[in-house]
Amino acid sequence: MDLEKASEIDLNKAKLQLDEYGYVLLPNLIPRADALAMGERLKELSLQHGDSDGKGYHGLPCVYNYLNPEEYEFFLPLAINPVVLELAHYTLGEGYQMGGSGVVWRQPGVPMGPLHADVPMGWFAQQKLPVPRNVCFVLSINWMLTDFTQDNGGTQFLPMSHRLDVPNMWLDDSGNPCFMNDRVRLLREEIEGGDPSGRLKIAEGTAGSGVLFHGAMWHRAGANVTKDQQRVGVITPYYPQWVDPVHGLGMPQALMRRDVRDGMPEQIRRMNLHVVENYPHLQDA
Ligand SMILES: O=C(O)CCC(=O)C(=O)O
């Protein structure tokens, strides 16, 4: 798909929404049948190689490390969709990198996820360092490989929260919850206590759509309260050229193996400056 063909998306409007609201819905970028077929295959791989929390969540980091090379081409739209890349370039600048696409599969019965912002925002808060306000460290797209609805666990976002303090919670040495400040604790309490003012927006869409979001957004995965609907997403993160995905972002799981990266088209190789083998400590683990 080229940029012209994807022109049902108004790119100027998408850039504006991403800047100001912190996220943008991108409907129908991948054919529905392809998205559903990817979802089925990735469920299979997640069961074989992924992790599970035992409550209905299954994940598989960097799916390319598990696919057969003949399958790469079919799955590449998760990494090189031209609309997404245009928005990544706009937000992150020249030479942006990608992390390996990771499965987020939410089965019926899985509870709500915790409200958080993505790496490295929690790190700044926990270190009591100033939080950079005008830098986007990570821009992620959550690809909907099934329909995403309120009931089956569509991702929830607090609009404009990429400009707020960091919502993340961590535990101190005695196991007590800690927050960046009391304002964050109170706002979180309201939303996690049932969100009576309906502040969160749910990213709903049909299979083949995506939601692109600024990593500093307050967001969470929804509960899947359906009896029989699987919610399968794949998150592909993009980050600026100057970021180290392991020492800076703490995302070793997003790296491709060298043999996988080197078997990819040039466009993908350029976006994967770092591979697992660059970090010997990961291989010893
Ligand atoms: O699965 C989802 O809807 C969101 C996952 C998420 O919050 C994350 O990966 O940071």
PDBQT file of the ligand as one rigid body, heavy atoms in Angstrom, charges set to zero:
ROOT
HETATM    1  O1  LIG A 301      -2.951  -4.512  25.139  1.00  0.00    +0.000 OA
HETATM    2  C1  LIG A 301      -3.302  -3.345  25.254  1.00  0.00    +0.000 C 
HETATM    3  O2  LIG A 301      -4.417  -2.949  24.928  1.00  0.00    +0.000 OA
HETATM    4  C2  LIG A 301      -2.365  -2.303  25.814  1.00  0.00    +0.000 C 
HETATM    5  C3  LIG A 301      -1.037  -2.848  26.180  1.00  0.00    +0.000 C 
HETATM    6  C4  LIG A 301      -0.231  -1.834  26.905  1.00  0.00    +0.000 C 
HETATM    7  O3  LIG A 301      -0.712  -1.098  27.690  1.00  0.00    +0.000 OA
HETATM    8  C5  LIG A 301       1.186  -1.733  26.685  1.00  0.00    +0.000 C 
HETATM    9  O4  LIG A 301       1.761  -2.610  26.016  1.00  0.00    +0.000 OA
HETATM   10  O5  LIG A 301       1.817  -0.770  27.161  1.00  0.00    +0.000 OA
ENDROOT
TORSDOF 0
